[in-house]
């Protein structure tokens, strides 16, 4: 099966070059990626739609493909930003949301927690790979929109952050 890092890089290249379909094959693997271009931009409904990967005798597995970085809204300059200037941390992939690194550990963040760029806010498990999701701005977690163990979709809002 194709490495998730390779898959993310292929998706990044598709987005950067505005490709709607990519089909790669060699003796061991086959990957087909398709993006739906409805809606014009790069938002929900126009991101990567599907990816199929197969290797040798292992068969085909369908996965959701996503950009490597979570999408966030624009940064606000004021510390006392109105509610409309909140930043959303969205899921960069389809998977299962985990609020803590293990079942007996405390959560990465809670409502009211301060975060800095690079702070791990959760883990999304996709195809038995645990992906750390990091904040891209400094601020305070205002709301956690999903519960531990919930399935999440690509570009689904996970947290809102009041930027500093």
C-alpha positions in Angstrom: 0.0 0.0 0.0 1.2 3.5 -0.8 2.8 5.5 2.1 0.5 8.2 3.4 3.3 10.8 3.0 3.5 10.0 -0.7 -0.2 10.3 -1.0 -0.3 13.7 0.7 2.5 14.9 -1.6 0.6 13.8 -4.6 -2.5 15.6 -3.4 -0.4 18.7 -2.8 1.0 18.6 -6.3 -2.5 18.1 -7.7 -3.8 21.2 -5.9 -0.7 23.3 -6.8 -1.0 22.4 -10.5 -4.8 22.5 -10.6 -5.1 18.9 -11.8 -8.5 17.2 -11.6 -7.2 13.6 -12.1 -3.9 11.8 -11.6 -3.3 8.1 -12.4 0.1 6.6 -11.5 1.0 2.9 -12.0 4.1 0.8 -11.6 4.8 -2.9 -11.1 3.9 -2.7 -7.4 1.4 0.1 -6.9 -1.5 1.8 -8.6 -2.8 5.2 -7.5 -5.7 7.1 -9.0 -6.7 10.5 -7.5 -9.7 12.6 -8.6 -10.7 16.1 -7.5 -14.2 17.5 -8.0 -14.0 21.1 -9.3 -17.6 22.1 -8.5 -17.9 25.4 -6.7 -14.9 26.9 -8.3 -12.4 27.3 -5.4 -10.6 25.0 -3.1 -13.2 24.6 -0.4 -15.5 21.9 0.7 -16.9 20.1 -2.3 -13.9 21.0 -4.5 -11.1 19.1 -2.6 -9.7 15.7 -3.5 -12.6 13.3 -3.7 -11.1 9.8 -3.8 -7.9 7.8 -4.1 -7.5 4.2 -4.8 -4.3 2.3 -4.0 -3.4 -1.3 -4.7 -0.3 -3.3 -4.4 0.4 -6.7 -5.9 -2.0 -9.3 -4.4 -3.3 -7.0 -1.6 -6.3 -5.8 -3.6 -7.6 -2.2 -3.7 -8.4 0.0 -0.8 -10.4 3.3 -1.1 -9.2 6.2 1.0 -10.0 9.9 1.3 -7.1 12.1 0.3 -6.4 15.5 1.9 -3.9 18.3 1.8 -1.1 17.8 4.4 -1.9 21.0 6.3 -5.2 21.8 8.1 -7.1 24.7 6.7 -7.6 27.7 8.9 -9.3 31.0 8.6 -7.4 34.3 8.4 -5.5 35.7 11.5 -6.9 38.6 13.4 -4.6 41.3 14.8 -6.5 42.2 18.0 -6.4 40.1 21.2 -10.1 41.0 21.9 -11.3 39.7 18.5 -15.1 39.6 18.0 -16.7 36.1 17.6 -16.6 36.6 13.8 -12.8 36.6 13.8 -12.4 33.2 15.3 -10.1 30.7 13.4 -11.3 27.2 12.7 -9.0 24.3 12.8 -10.4 21.8 10.4 -9.7 18.1 9.9 -7.2 17.6 7.0 -8.4 14.1 6.4 -11.1 11.5 7.0 -10.5 9.5 10.2 -11.2 9.1 13.9 -10.7 12.1 16.3 -8.7 11.5 19.4 -8.4 14.3 22.0 -5.5 12.6 23.9 -2.4 10.6 23.0 -3.7 7.5 24.8 -6.9 6.5 26.6 -5.5 7.1 30.0 -3.7 10.4 29.2 -5.1 13.9 29.6 -6.4 15.8 26.5 -4.0 17.7 24.4 -6.1 20.9 24.8 -9.4 21.9 26.5 -11.7 24.8 26.0 -9.8 27.8 27.4 -6.4 26.3 26.7 -3.7 28.5 25.1 -2.0 27.3 22.0 1.0 28.4 20.0 1.8 27.6 16.4 2.9 24.0 16.3 1.0 23.0 19.5 -0.6 19.5 19.0 -4.3 19.9 19.5 -5.5 16.3 18.6 -4.7 13.1 16.7 -6.6 11.9 13.6 -6.3 8.2 13.0 -6.6 7.3 9.3 -5.8 3.7 8.1 -4.0 2.8 11.3 -1.7 5.9 11.0 -2.0 8.4 13.8 -1.6 12.0 12.5 -0.9 14.8 14.9 -3.0 17.9 14.1 -1.2 21.2 15.1 -2.4 24.7 15.7 -1.2 27.1 13.0 -1.6 30.3 15.1 -1.3 31.5 18.7 -4.6 31.9 20.6 -7.1 30.3 23.0 -9.3 27.3 22.2 -12.9 28.6 22.3 -14.8 25.5 21.4 -14.1 21.8 20.7 -16.6 20.7 18.2 -16.1 16.9 18.3 -15.9 14.3 21.0 -13.1 11.8 21.6 -13.5 8.8 19.3 -15.9 10.5 16.8 -15.4 9.9 13.1 -14.5 13.1 11.2 -14.7 14.1 7.6 -12.3 16.0 5.4 -12.5 19.8 6.2 -14.9 19.2 9.2 -14.4 21.9 11.9 -12.7 20.5 15.0 -11.8 23.6 17.1 -12.4 27.3 17.1 -9.5 29.5 18.2 -9.5 33.1 19.3 -6.3 34.4 17.9 -3.9 36.6 19.9 
